[in-house]
Amino acid sequence: MGRPIAGADDRAAALALMSVSRETEERLARFVDELRRWQAVKNLVGPATLDRVWTRHIADSAQLVALAPQARRWLDLGSGAGFPGLVVAILLADTPGAQVDLVESNGRKCAFLRAVSRATGAPARVHNVRIEDVIPEFVGKVDVVSARALAPLTVLLGMTKDLLRTGTLGLFPKGQDLEVELTEASKSWRIQADAVASKTDPQARILVVRELSERQAHD
Ligand SMILES: C[S@@+](CC[C@H](N)C(=O)[O-])C[C@H]1O[C@@H](n2cnc3c(N)ncnc32)[C@H](O)[C@@H]1O
């Protein structure tokens, strides 16, 4: 997006980027209300981003759903205040069989995620654990693994390799350093991926990882 926009304009700009029902918009608005309420005492997101929460966080997260329209079972790692995982869960709230697992090590953020899931009826389960400890539980069980602002790509691929090697699609929003991250990660991994332009930030792209294998010494 260009010039920062705030308040009602920000909400309208975000909604113009998404195609959601009235009910889904209301659930997203409930999420934003709760975020503002909790933010006052718990500092869940960067304070500077709160004025543009609809474009910077809601629409930025929502755009992932269109990249995996058939996916029902999502795993979001390092969910923080719910981006992108809880937004995805709200968008899938009326989709039969939808389930979004949110993994977050910070207990305060998990309390927020649970409160919003309850308030919105989103099909989300919150796991207050470390990512490294739960990945094995999800191998073969999720269609998509997502993570935003969690770790450099090399680290992210190491964390998710057992999922990506067994048919789970990886959706990783990335900033302007994606080429550098891909060059670095390609030293250790063979990666089949597309970089899709972000709808909310001209500098950003979403890395869609379709296949992953480890490089051998002779590669
Ligand atoms: C920079 S924040 C990004 C949050 C959110 N994904 C977003 O884009 O707004 C990274 C989050 O990952 C969580 N986190 C980092 N390492 C983790 C780990 N090993 N296991 C579980 N959560 C982790 C942190 O507590 C933090 O909330």
PDBQT file of the ligand as one rigid body, heavy atoms in Angstrom, charges set to zero:
ROOT
HETATM    1  C1  LIG A 301       7.375 -11.761  15.317  1.00  0.00    +0.000 C 
HETATM    2  S1  LIG A 301       6.056 -12.633  16.015  1.00  0.00    +0.000 S 
HETATM    3  C2  LIG A 301       4.984 -12.835  14.607  1.00  0.00    +0.000 C 
HETATM    4  C3  LIG A 301       3.571 -13.112  15.023  1.00  0.00    +0.000 C 
HETATM    5  C4  LIG A 301       2.574 -13.269  13.891  1.00  0.00    +0.000 C 
HETATM    6  N1  LIG A 301       2.852 -14.455  13.108  1.00  0.00    +0.000 N 
HETATM    7  C5  LIG A 301       2.540 -12.044  13.022  1.00  0.00    +0.000 C 
HETATM    8  O1  LIG A 301       2.935 -12.121  11.865  1.00  0.00    +0.000 OA
HETATM    9  O2  LIG A 301       2.079 -10.986  13.503  1.00  0.00    +0.000 OA
HETATM   10  C6  LIG A 301       6.668 -14.303  16.235  1.00  0.00    +0.000 C 
HETATM   11  C7  LIG A 301       5.830 -15.111  17.187  1.00  0.00    +0.000 C 
HETATM   12  O3  LIG A 301       6.300 -16.448  17.179  1.00  0.00    +0.000 OA
HETATM   13  C8  LIG A 301       6.362 -16.913  18.514  1.00  0.00    +0.000 C 
HETATM   14  N2  LIG A 301       7.438 -17.927  18.546  1.00  0.00    +0.000 N 
HETATM   15  C9  LIG A 301       8.749 -17.721  18.239  1.00  0.00    +0.000 A 
HETATM   16  N3  LIG A 301       9.445 -18.870  18.329  1.00  0.00    +0.000 NA
HETATM   17  C10 LIG A 301       8.551 -19.834  18.691  1.00  0.00    +0.000 A 
HETATM   18  C11 LIG A 301       8.661 -21.239  18.942  1.00  0.00    +0.000 A 
HETATM   19  N4  LIG A 301       9.829 -21.883  18.827  1.00  0.00    +0.000 N 
HETATM   20  N5  LIG A 301       7.535 -21.919  19.268  1.00  0.00    +0.000 NA
HETATM   21  C12 LIG A 301       6.336 -21.284  19.385  1.00  0.00    +0.000 A 
HETATM   22  N6  LIG A 301       6.177 -19.951  19.158  1.00  0.00    +0.000 NA
HETATM   23  C13 LIG A 301       7.266 -19.233  18.814  1.00  0.00    +0.000 A 
HETATM   24  C14 LIG A 301       6.638 -15.688  19.374  1.00  0.00    +0.000 C 
HETATM   25  O4  LIG A 301       6.180 -15.835  20.698  1.00  0.00    +0.000 OA
HETATM   26  C15 LIG A 301       5.877 -14.609  18.616  1.00  0.00    +0.000 C 
HETATM   27  O5  LIG A 301       4.573 -14.447  19.097  1.00  0.00    +0.000 OA
ENDROOT
TORSDOF 0
